[in-house]
Amino acid sequence: MSQITIRNIDPLIEKILRQKAENGHQSLSETVNQLLKQAIGFDSSSGKNRNLRELSGAWSKDDADDFEKTQESFNVIDDELWT
């Protein structure tokens, strides 16, 4: 496995990482690896990235609301067409 050196870590972040490692009965390295895998959506059980969000894109709340508004007319039944 390769190694990465990270410099200038905020002291508060270091403290939290060390506490998390201690609470989880893990080494600091194991804890950081686990957090990095979670952050990028990496499923370590299969060795594959299962997070497709970056490929499919994601909508903001405003984008989703705008889309829903454009679709409202499709929820209305035109009685004249069905009588």
C-alpha positions as MATLAB code, in Angstrom:
seq = 'MSQITIRNIDPLIEKILRQKAENGHQSLSETVNQLLKQAIGFDSSSGKNRNLRELSGAWSKDDADDFEKTQESFNVIDDELWT';
ca = [
       0.000    0.000    0.000;
       1.086    3.538   -0.612;
       1.498    6.292    1.933;
       0.350    9.890    1.997;
       1.658   12.655    4.220;
      -0.827   15.348    5.139;
       0.601   18.574    6.501;
      -0.921   21.496    8.391;
      -3.840   19.606    9.897;
      -5.973   21.769   12.136;
      -5.258   20.812   15.767;
      -8.968   20.330   16.462;
      -9.279   17.883   13.546;
      -6.254   15.971   14.821;
      -7.779   15.772   18.285;
     -11.090   14.489   16.926;
      -9.340   11.911   14.713;
      -7.289   10.630   17.632;
     -10.382   10.400   19.851;
     -12.298    8.577   17.125;
      -9.436    6.116   16.697;
      -9.231    5.500   20.430;
     -12.988    5.080   20.805;
     -13.068    2.633   17.901;
     -10.055    0.694   19.190;
      -8.260    1.361   15.892;
      -4.994    2.883   14.891;
      -5.035    6.445   13.649;
      -4.178    5.163   10.176;
      -7.109    2.711   10.170;
      -9.485    5.423   11.290;
      -8.354    7.907    8.651;
      -8.546    5.213    5.947;
     -12.086    4.328    7.006;
     -13.181    7.977    7.017;
     -11.646    8.602    3.591;
     -13.413    5.542    2.135;
     -16.734    6.729    3.559;
     -16.174   10.240    2.236;
     -15.650    9.059   -1.345;
     -18.320    6.356   -1.230;
     -15.903    3.450   -1.535;
     -17.395    0.055   -0.607;
     -14.427   -1.787    0.859;
     -16.240   -5.145    1.005;
     -16.273   -5.478   -2.778;
     -13.406   -3.159   -3.626;
     -15.704   -1.160   -5.901;
     -16.975    2.364   -5.730;
     -20.760    2.075   -5.336;
     -21.506    5.793   -5.312;
     -22.850    6.792   -8.736;
     -23.818   10.300   -7.705;
     -20.921   11.883   -9.578;
     -21.830   10.034  -12.766;
     -25.525   10.748  -12.653;
     -25.392   14.261  -11.313;
     -27.382   15.629   -8.438;
     -30.139   18.206   -8.221;
     -30.359   20.926   -5.679;
     -33.652   21.417   -3.846;
     -34.393   24.399   -6.123;
     -33.680   22.350   -9.274;
     -35.982   19.568   -8.089;
     -38.742   22.047   -7.217;
     -38.429   23.718  -10.626;
     -38.670   20.342  -12.353;
     -41.754   19.373  -10.323;
     -43.452   22.636  -11.335;
     -42.876   21.891  -15.029;
     -44.459   18.461  -14.565;
     -47.636   19.621  -12.801;
     -49.637   19.853  -16.023;
     -49.143   16.115  -16.564;
     -51.048   15.369  -13.347;
     -54.247   16.999  -14.628;
     -56.821   14.895  -16.461;
     -58.599   16.662  -19.282;
     -62.215   15.531  -18.850;
     -63.139   16.593  -22.412;
     -60.725   14.003  -23.826;
     -62.208   11.208  -21.719;
     -65.967   11.799  -22.123;
];
